[in-house]
Amino acid sequence: MAFKYDIEREIAPLAAERTSDGFLLELNLVSFNERRAKYDIRQWDSTHEQMRKGVSLSKEEALALRDALNKEFANE
């Protein structure tokens, strides 16, 4: 079975610059193997043909991460 992915929405770059080999850390909404799309944080090349290991979060997990980060940085 071939690995499939579809970037349904490019949300935001999470790094100011690409790495020396051309990868950029991004937040995207991605469907892997035709499953429901998840919020995905990983490095991609400029054409989105190659990716590195990352983490995919359901909407509920992404909201929990948002809340944790808001709490962590509340005093800054």
C-alpha positions as CSV (number, residue, x, y, z in Angstrom):
1,M,0.0,0.0,0.0
2,A,1.4,3.4,-1.0
3,F,1.6,6.2,1.6
4,K,-0.7,9.1,0.7
5,Y,-1.1,12.5,2.1
6,D,-3.0,15.6,1.2
7,I,-2.2,19.1,2.7
8,E,-5.8,20.4,2.9
9,R,-4.7,23.8,4.3
10,E,-1.4,25.5,4.9
11,I,-1.8,27.3,8.2
12,A,1.5,28.9,9.2
13,P,5.3,28.5,9.1
14,L,6.7,28.0,12.6
15,A,10.3,28.9,11.8
16,A,11.7,32.1,10.4
17,E,14.0,30.4,8.0
18,R,14.5,27.1,6.2
19,T,17.2,24.7,7.5
20,S,20.5,24.5,5.6
21,D,19.0,21.6,3.5
22,G,15.8,23.4,2.6
23,F,13.2,22.2,5.2
24,L,10.8,24.5,7.0
25,L,8.8,23.7,10.2
26,E,5.1,24.2,9.4
27,L,1.7,23.9,10.9
28,N,-0.7,22.4,8.3
29,L,-4.0,20.6,8.2
30,V,-3.1,17.2,6.6
31,S,-4.9,14.0,5.7
32,F,-2.8,10.9,5.8
33,N,-3.9,7.8,3.9
34,E,-7.3,9.3,3.1
35,R,-8.2,9.6,6.8
36,R,-9.7,12.7,8.6
37,A,-7.3,15.6,8.4
38,K,-5.4,16.5,11.5
39,Y,-3.3,19.5,12.6
40,D,0.2,18.5,11.7
41,I,3.6,20.0,12.9
42,R,6.6,18.9,10.8
43,Q,9.4,20.0,8.5
44,W,8.6,20.1,4.8
45,D,10.7,20.8,1.8
46,S,9.7,23.8,-0.4
47,T,7.6,21.7,-2.8
48,H,5.9,19.6,0.0
49,E,7.1,16.4,-1.6
50,Q,9.5,15.4,1.2
51,M,8.7,15.6,4.9
52,R,10.4,14.8,8.2
53,K,9.0,13.2,11.3
54,G,6.4,15.2,13.0
55,V,3.3,15.1,15.2
56,S,-0.3,15.1,14.2
57,L,-3.1,16.3,16.5
58,S,-6.8,15.9,16.5
59,K,-8.8,19.1,17.0
60,E,-9.3,18.3,20.7
61,E,-5.5,17.7,21.1
62,A,-4.7,20.9,19.3
63,L,-7.0,22.8,21.6
64,A,-5.4,21.2,24.6
65,L,-2.0,22.2,23.3
66,R,-3.2,25.8,22.7
67,D,-4.5,26.0,26.3
68,A,-1.3,24.6,27.7
69,L,0.8,27.1,25.7
70,N,-1.5,30.0,26.7
71,K,-1.0,29.0,30.4
72,E,2.8,28.6,29.9
73,F,3.2,32.0,28.4
74,A,0.5,33.9,30.3
75,N,3.0,36.1,32.1
76,E,5.1,37.1,29.1
